[in-house]
Every structure is written in C-alpha cells, then in structure tokens.
Amino acid sequence: MLDRLQIVKQRFDEVSDLIIQPDVIADQKRWVALNKEYKDLKALAEKRDEYVNLTGNIAEANEIIADGSDVEMVEMAKMQLDEAKERLPELEEEIKFMLIPKDPEDAKNVMVEIRAGTGGDEASIFAGDLYRMYTKYCENKGWRTSVVDMNEGTSGGFKEVIFEVTGEDVYGTLKFEAGVHRVQRVPQTETQGRVHTSAATVMVLPEAEEFDVQIDMNDVRIDYFCSSGPGGQSVNTTKSAVRLTHIPTGLVAQCQDEKSQHKNKDKALTVLRSRLYEQELAKKQEEDAKKRSSQVSSGDRSAKIRTYNYSQGRVTDHRINMNIYDLQNFVNGDIQKMIDELQLVNNTEKLKEASEVF
C-alpha cells in the first residue's frame, strides 16, 4: 500500500506545481481538470501522511519495547502501540476506498428529468412529489436548483419537469436515482378507497461542459414560441421560449422558464449538450455493465428501482433490498440514508474488483 501511496504523493506534488504554471492557467480545460485532481489527491496525500506517521510510531514503539531499559518509556510505548494498532486497520480501509478510481463524471452538475409514467393524473401528481423530494434534498445539501422546463399535469404535479442542480459532487450523489419509481397509494380522486399503482421515470444527466461536447449549430434547428404557464401578460405575446432540435440525432431540448429569449436558448443548449453527452455515457455504462454485474448500475433507465408504499409507510429500493419505514420524511427530502447505502454497495463492488492491487 505504501508503494501505491508514494505514487499518489509524487503525482500530488506534480499537480501542485502544474496548477500555478501560466501556460496551464491559460488552458482553461486543463486547469479545471487539474484542479479537480488536486482536490482528490490532497485528501489522499493527507491520509498517506497519517499512514506514514502511524507505521513509524508502531516501529518506534516496538524498538522501545524490545530495548526494555526504561520501564516508564516501555509503558508509554505499549500505550502508543495499542492506539496505533487500533487505528491502523480503520485507516487502511479508508485509504482502500479512496484509492478506488473515481468516476470522472461524479463531480459534475446535473440535469434531472422527471416524467409521469403509467397512472394518468396520479402519475403526474407523483412526479410532482418526486420533484419536491429532490428539491428539498438539494436545498438541505446547499445545492442550487433551477427549473429549465415543465409541463404541468391537469390535476396537479407534472407530466414532465426538467431542472438543473449545481453544487459539489452532484452527479456522484444523485446518479443512482435514475430509473422507474413506483408509488402505491389511494389517489385523491379515488372514491372507493382502492390502492392504485402509478409510476414516474427519473433521469439524471451529467451536465456537459462546452469542451465535453462540441455542437455544430448548423446541425441545430431553432424554433421560438410563446411560453405557457405563469408569467403574466407577456406569456402569450412574446416568443421567448426556445426549442432546439439536433437534426443528426433527433434529440429535442426546450426552455421557457426565463423571460429572456437569450437565456432560454442558453439553458436549452445546456440540456441538449447534456443529452448528447449522456448518450455516449450510456454506451460506456452498458459496456461496463457487461464486464461486471453491478447491483446499482445507473445505466438501465427502464429498470424499476424503488417503490413508495403509502399504506405501509414504506420505501423499498429493489436493487439493494433496503426498506425504510419513514416514508413521510423520505418524500420530504430525507433520502441521505438510502443514497449512502447505494454508494456503499457500489464502492464495495469496486473494491472487490480492485482487491488484487492491494
């Protein structure tokens, strides 16, 4: 492990020097990438220093005990040895997890798309519940959310809502939320008190930077139209809403959230870029899935991943067979426990793959 950590230390020193070089600072794409790498390596370099100190303390304590000439020093050395031996296995596990290669997408911001599935009006209401759940969670994390486009349901909620989330390690946290979410409850419109099953689909797209995806605007058809929904008198008179169609792929992105046509075009372009990027990413995830059968793969967007059962007050994640009997708080944004467990299972699988390195 120390050999591996020494390589990390060398790279950390190298990156520390590179990020202050004028030619690197001038190359924005490279500078951003190196800054992300610096942040990750810094945490590992600090763990490496702790590991070196700890193993040094163990060696020093063993020498003092073996010498045995000073009884008081021997007692202190034994205490130091016990403390160090207790900490060492914990530290080694922490370092092993940190040495797992990070998904470069994890640090990215995301576009979240929630669409009502089977279940009519109740599915739209459930899509609205999911939107509130995620926005409350993001608010608690200190992340910023911004609506890009929405299509409201006839009885509340949304037929579709797209929103942007910006913050730290957003994709790495939310990527396992992608898939089909199912709800079992008595709808407000149900007079007989029967439980209905409805569904909504969640997609989590890593937000692509301009240098991740190059779009030739000659391949994009731009349509301007009047916004619908809240916004006052200007809604139906000003063509501020923008729809972009990527002709080679047929992908469509639109935005009508902003009053400014220019801002809507920028937001729609961000969505289009993210969808193109996600297409390539989905191919890669499919290839990775063939190599390993990950329980919590974020690649299969048609998979039923979670059920929200209101009569039992239960949330079940089907990928890891985890039940949480606190549905009310869960749908109010208290989803961290589930996310932590999904990340743990995923990291444990990665650790098994990388076990031969250690």
Buried (B, 14 or more C-beta within 10 A) or exposed (E): BEEBBEEBBEBBEEBBEBBEEEEBEEEEEBBEBBEBBBEBBEEBBEBBEEBBEBBEBBEBBEEBBEEEEEEEBBEEBEEBBEBBEEBBEEBBEBBBBBBBEBBEBBBBBBBBBBBBBEBBBBBBBBBBBBBEBBBBBBEEBEBEBEBBBBBBBEBBBBBBBBBBBBBEBBBBBBBBBBBBBBBBBBBEEEEEEEEBBBBBBBBBBBBBBEEBBEBEEEEBEEEEEBBEEEBEEEBEEBEBBBBBBBEEEEBBBBBBBBBEBEBBBEBBBBBBBBBBBBEEBBEEBEEEBEEEEBBBBBBBBEEEBBBBBBEEBBBBBBBBEBEBEEBEEBBBBBBEBBBEBBBEBBEEBBBEEBEEEE
